[in-house]
Amino acid sequence: MPDAANAQYLDGYLAWLRNEKHYSELTAENYARDLKRLFEVCGDTPLAELKIQHIRRFIAQLHSKGLSGRSLARMLSAWRGFFNYLLRDHGYTDNPCIGLRAPKSPKSLPQALSPDQAAKLVDFPAETVDAIRDKAMFELLYSSGLRLAELVGLDKDTMQASLASAEVRVTGKGSKTRIVPVGSCALQALQNWLAVRPQLADADEPALFVGSRGRRISPRVVQLRIKHWGIRQGVNGNVHPHTLRHSFATHVLQSSGDLRAVQEMLGHASISTTQVYTHLDFQYLSKIYDDTHPRAKKKP
């Protein structure tokens, strides 16, 4: 646990992220977790006395414990931003994270389902209120490529107003809003859910999707529900909500070839982020080639 001074700095920084930077609650929680790890590894050394060699050693220690380069890069970014806050508002004179980079990890492509697997995952019998809700959530994730935080942040009134136009307005990273289309299967699943939602939701609850207690469903519950249905439907691999977002992007790109349109629908600030799906597309083409071209098979 951070000491009193560090805890006060942390509270002030998180308040600044929420109020000035307009970061989501989930993002603020991620920053808090990364900063608590900093307080843990620095031990009794005061923050004001940390130097670049200390941070370099902390990163090496965490890397040796199995943290990936990607996780360490995110953590280092959180630490760097925190020290910038201390420089600006609390009289600190040095940011020991400046100039440091996390160890590189091998690049891994996002996991995407095949079109048949994606259809199989969402095509389950919706015979209970929970199942009707789950089907609506999964259809919407796959139909529109939403992030998990965007899905759980949707409100009922917003969605009802969007049904007629077959689109949904979501608020993504950096509080940026975008409008994405909603497919016919997702629209039908949403209408089915809205019809039974009063059986589960509290009367004053604005959230579109609610949990067993009648309040806004948590990201963790969505993760557990999609894992449950993935196992039950016999979809291989550890399926998670982002799998459907990756599958959406991959399948739209395979069909249209329009990288810019996929970027807009995913809400990526830079097209370089979206370009990872071109690698997935090549994997798909390579598989088709290997499966169909008479000269593609390598002799054993």
Secondary structure as a PSIPRED ss2 file (coil, helix, strand):
# PSIPRED VFORMAT (PSIPRED V4.0)

   1 M C   1.000  0.000  0.000
   2 P C   1.000  0.000  0.000
   3 D C   1.000  0.000  0.000
   4 A H   0.000  1.000  0.000
   5 A H   0.000  1.000  0.000
   6 N H   0.000  1.000  0.000
   7 A H   0.000  1.000  0.000
   8 Q H   0.000  1.000  0.000
   9 Y H   0.000  1.000  0.000
  10 L H   0.000  1.000  0.000
  11 D H   0.000  1.000  0.000
  12 G H   0.000  1.000  0.000
  13 Y H   0.000  1.000  0.000
  14 L H   0.000  1.000  0.000
  15 A H   0.000  1.000  0.000
  16 W H   0.000  1.000  0.000
  17 L H   0.000  1.000  0.000
  18 R H   0.000  1.000  0.000
  19 N H   0.000  1.000  0.000
  20 E C   1.000  0.000  0.000
  21 K C   1.000  0.000  0.000
  22 H C   1.000  0.000  0.000
  23 Y C   1.000  0.000  0.000
  24 S C   1.000  0.000  0.000
  25 E H   0.000  1.000  0.000
  26 L H   0.000  1.000  0.000
  27 T H   0.000  1.000  0.000
  28 A H   0.000  1.000  0.000
  29 E H   0.000  1.000  0.000
  30 N H   0.000  1.000  0.000
  31 Y H   0.000  1.000  0.000
  32 A H   0.000  1.000  0.000
  33 R H   0.000  1.000  0.000
  34 D H   0.000  1.000  0.000
  35 L H   0.000  1.000  0.000
  36 K H   0.000  1.000  0.000
  37 R H   0.000  1.000  0.000
  38 L H   0.000  1.000  0.000
  39 F H   0.000  1.000  0.000
  40 E H   0.000  1.000  0.000
  41 V H   0.000  1.000  0.000
  42 C H   0.000  1.000  0.000
  43 G C   1.000  0.000  0.000
  44 D C   1.000  0.000  0.000
  45 T C   1.000  0.000  0.000
  46 P C   1.000  0.000  0.000
  47 L H   0.000  1.000  0.000
  48 A H   0.000  1.000  0.000
  49 E H   0.000  1.000  0.000
  50 L C   1.000  0.000  0.000
  51 K C   1.000  0.000  0.000
  52 I H   0.000  1.000  0.000
  53 Q H   0.000  1.000  0.000
  54 H H   0.000  1.000  0.000
  55 I H   0.000  1.000  0.000
  56 R H   0.000  1.000  0.000
  57 R H   0.000  1.000  0.000
  58 F H   0.000  1.000  0.000
  59 I H   0.000  1.000  0.000
  60 A H   0.000  1.000  0.000
  61 Q H   0.000  1.000  0.000
  62 L H   0.000  1.000  0.000
  63 H H   0.000  1.000  0.000
  64 S H   0.000  1.000  0.000
  65 K C   1.000  0.000  0.000
  66 G C   1.000  0.000  0.000
  67 L C   1.000  0.000  0.000
  68 S C   1.000  0.000  0.000
  69 G H   0.000  1.000  0.000
  70 R H   0.000  1.000  0.000
  71 S H   0.000  1.000  0.000
  72 L H   0.000  1.000  0.000
  73 A H   0.000  1.000  0.000
  74 R H   0.000  1.000  0.000
  75 M H   0.000  1.000  0.000
  76 L H   0.000  1.000  0.000
  77 S H   0.000  1.000  0.000
  78 A H   0.000  1.000  0.000
  79 W H   0.000  1.000  0.000
  80 R H   0.000  1.000  0.000
  81 G H   0.000  1.000  0.000
  82 F H   0.000  1.000  0.000
  83 F H   0.000  1.000  0.000
  84 N H   0.000  1.000  0.000
  85 Y H   0.000  1.000  0.000
  86 L H   0.000  1.000  0.000
  87 L H   0.000  1.000  0.000
  88 R H   0.000  1.000  0.000
  89 D H   0.000  1.000  0.000
  90 H C   1.000  0.000  0.000
  91 G C   1.000  0.000  0.000
  92 Y C   1.000  0.000  0.000
  93 T C   1.000  0.000  0.000
  94 D C   1.000  0.000  0.000
  95 N C   1.000  0.000  0.000
  96 P C   1.000  0.000  0.000
  97 C C   1.000  0.000  0.000
  98 I C   1.000  0.000  0.000
  99 G C   1.000  0.000  0.000
 100 L C   1.000  0.000  0.000
 101 R C   1.000  0.000  0.000
 102 A C   1.000  0.000  0.000
 103 P C   1.000  0.000  0.000
 104 K C   1.000  0.000  0.000
 105 S C   1.000  0.000  0.000
 106 P C   1.000  0.000  0.000
 107 K C   1.000  0.000  0.000
 108 S C   1.000  0.000  0.000
 109 L C   1.000  0.000  0.000
 110 P C   1.000  0.000  0.000
 111 Q C   1.000  0.000  0.000
 112 A C   1.000  0.000  0.000
 113 L C   1.000  0.000  0.000
 114 S C   1.000  0.000  0.000
 115 P H   0.000  1.000  0.000
 116 D H   0.000  1.000  0.000
 117 Q H   0.000  1.000  0.000
 118 A H   0.000  1.000  0.000
 119 A H   0.000  1.000  0.000
 120 K H   0.000  1.000  0.000
 121 L H   0.000  1.000  0.000
 122 V H   0.000  1.000  0.000
 123 D C   1.000  0.000  0.000
 124 F C   1.000  0.000  0.000
 125 P C   1.000  0.000  0.000
 126 A C   1.000  0.000  0.000
 127 E C   1.000  0.000  0.000
 128 T C   1.000  0.000  0.000
 129 V H   0.000  1.000  0.000
 130 D H   0.000  1.000  0.000
 131 A H   0.000  1.000  0.000
 132 I H   0.000  1.000  0.000
 133 R H   0.000  1.000  0.000
 134 D H   0.000  1.000  0.000
 135 K H   0.000  1.000  0.000
 136 A H   0.000  1.000  0.000
 137 M H   0.000  1.000  0.000
 138 F H   0.000  1.000  0.000
 139 E H   0.000  1.000  0.000
 140 L H   0.000  1.000  0.000
 141 L H   0.000  1.000  0.000
 142 Y H   0.000  1.000  0.000
 143 S H   0.000  1.000  0.000
 144 S H   0.000  1.000  0.000
 145 G C   1.000  0.000  0.000
 146 L C   1.000  0.000  0.000
 147 R C   1.000  0.000  0.000
 148 L H   0.000  1.000  0.000
 149 A H   0.000  1.000  0.000
 150 E H   0.000  1.000  0.000
 151 L H   0.000  1.000  0.000
 152 V H   0.000  1.000  0.000
 153 G C   1.000  0.000  0.000
 154 L C   1.000  0.000  0.000
 155 D E   0.000  0.000  1.000
 156 K H   0.000  1.000  0.000
 157 D H   0.000  1.000  0.000
 158 T H   0.000  1.000  0.000
 159 M H   0.000  1.000  0.000
 160 Q H   0.000  1.000  0.000
 161 A H   0.000  1.000  0.000
 162 S H   0.000  1.000  0.000
 163 L H   0.000  1.000  0.000
 164 A C   1.000  0.000  0.000
 165 S C   1.000  0.000  0.000
 166 A C   1.000  0.000  0.000
 167 E E   0.000  0.000  1.000
 168 V E   0.000  0.000  1.000
 169 R E   0.000  0.000  1.000
 170 V E   0.000  0.000  1.000
 171 T E   0.000  0.000  1.000
 172 G C   1.000  0.000  0.000
 173 K H   0.000  1.000  0.000
 174 G H   0.000  1.000  0.000
 175 S H   0.000  1.000  0.000
 176 K C   1.000  0.000  0.000
 177 T E   0.000  0.000  1.000
 178 R E   0.000  0.000  1.000
 179 I E   0.000  0.000  1.000
 180 V E   0.000  0.000  1.000
 181 P E   0.000  0.000  1.000
 182 V C   1.000  0.000  0.000
 183 G C   1.000  0.000  0.000
 184 S H   0.000  1.000  0.000
 185 C H   0.000  1.000  0.000
 186 A H   0.000  1.000  0.000
 187 L H   0.000  1.000  0.000
 188 Q H   0.000  1.000  0.000
 189 A H   0.000  1.000  0.000
 190 L H   0.000  1.000  0.000
 191 Q H   0.000  1.000  0.000
 192 N H   0.000  1.000  0.000
 193 W H   0.000  1.000  0.000
 194 L H   0.000  1.000  0.000
 195 A H   0.000  1.000  0.000
 196 V H   0.000  1.000  0.000
 197 R H   0.000  1.000  0.000
 198 P H   0.000  1.000  0.000
 199 Q H   0.000  1.000  0.000
 200 L C   1.000  0.000  0.000
 201 A C   1.000  0.000  0.000
 202 D C   1.000  0.000  0.000
 203 A C   1.000  0.000  0.000
 204 D C   1.000  0.000  0.000
 205 E C   1.000  0.000  0.000
 206 P C   1.000  0.000  0.000
 207 A E   0.000  0.000  1.000
 208 L C   1.000  0.000  0.000
 209 F C   1.000  0.000  0.000
 210 V E   0.000  0.000  1.000
 211 G C   1.000  0.000  0.000
 212 S C   1.000  0.000  0.000
 213 R C   1.000  0.000  0.000
 214 G C   1.000  0.000  0.000
 215 R C   1.000  0.000  0.000
 216 R E   0.000  0.000  1.000
 217 I C   1.000  0.000  0.000
 218 S C   1.000  0.000  0.000
 219 P H   0.000  1.000  0.000
 220 R H   0.000  1.000  0.000
 221 V H   0.000  1.000  0.000
 222 V H   0.000  1.000  0.000
 223 Q H   0.000  1.000  0.000
 224 L H   0.000  1.000  0.000
 225 R H   0.000  1.000  0.000
 226 I H   0.000  1.000  0.000
 227 K H   0.000  1.000  0.000
 228 H H   0.000  1.000  0.000
 229 W H   0.000  1.000  0.000
 230 G H   0.000  1.000  0.000
 231 I H   0.000  1.000  0.000
 232 R H   0.000  1.000  0.000
 233 Q C   1.000  0.000  0.000
 234 G C   1.000  0.000  0.000
 235 V C   1.000  0.000  0.000
 236 N C   1.000  0.000  0.000
 237 G C   1.000  0.000  0.000
 238 N C   1.000  0.000  0.000
 239 V C   1.000  0.000  0.000
 240 H C   1.000  0.000  0.000
 241 P H   0.000  1.000  0.000
 242 H H   0.000  1.000  0.000
 243 T H   0.000  1.000  0.000
 244 L H   0.000  1.000  0.000
 245 R H   0.000  1.000  0.000
 246 H H   0.000  1.000  0.000
 247 S H   0.000  1.000  0.000
 248 F H   0.000  1.000  0.000
 249 A H   0.000  1.000  0.000
 250 T H   0.000  1.000  0.000
 251 H H   0.000  1.000  0.000
 252 V H   0.000  1.000  0.000
 253 L H   0.000  1.000  0.000
 254 Q H   0.000  1.000  0.000
 255 S H   0.000  1.000  0.000
 256 S H   0.000  1.000  0.000
 257 G C   1.000  0.000  0.000
 258 D C   1.000  0.000  0.000
 259 L H   0.000  1.000  0.000
 260 R H   0.000  1.000  0.000
 261 A H   0.000  1.000  0.000
 262 V H   0.000  1.000  0.000
 263 Q H   0.000  1.000  0.000
 264 E H   0.000  1.000  0.000
 265 M H   0.000  1.000  0.000
 266 L H   0.000  1.000  0.000
 267 G C   1.000  0.000  0.000
 268 H C   1.000  0.000  0.000
 269 A C   1.000  0.000  0.000
 270 S C   1.000  0.000  0.000
 271 I H   0.000  1.000  0.000
 272 S H   0.000  1.000  0.000
 273 T H   0.000  1.000  0.000
 274 T H   0.000  1.000  0.000
 275 Q C   1.000  0.000  0.000
 276 V H   0.000  1.000  0.000
 277 Y H   0.000  1.000  0.000
 278 T H   0.000  1.000  0.000
 279 H H   0.000  1.000  0.000
 280 L H   0.000  1.000  0.000
 281 D H   0.000  1.000  0.000
 282 F H   0.000  1.000  0.000
 283 Q H   0.000  1.000  0.000
 284 Y H   0.000  1.000  0.000
 285 L H   0.000  1.000  0.000
 286 S H   0.000  1.000  0.000
 287 K H   0.000  1.000  0.000
 288 I H   0.000  1.000  0.000
 289 Y H   0.000  1.000  0.000
 290 D H   0.000  1.000  0.000
 291 D H   0.000  1.000  0.000
 292 T H   0.000  1.000  0.000
 293 H C   1.000  0.000  0.000
 294 P C   1.000  0.000  0.000
 295 R C   1.000  0.000  0.000
 296 A C   1.000  0.000  0.000
 297 K C   1.000  0.000  0.000
 298 K C   1.000  0.000  0.000
 299 K C   1.000  0.000  0.000
 300 P C   1.000  0.000  0.000
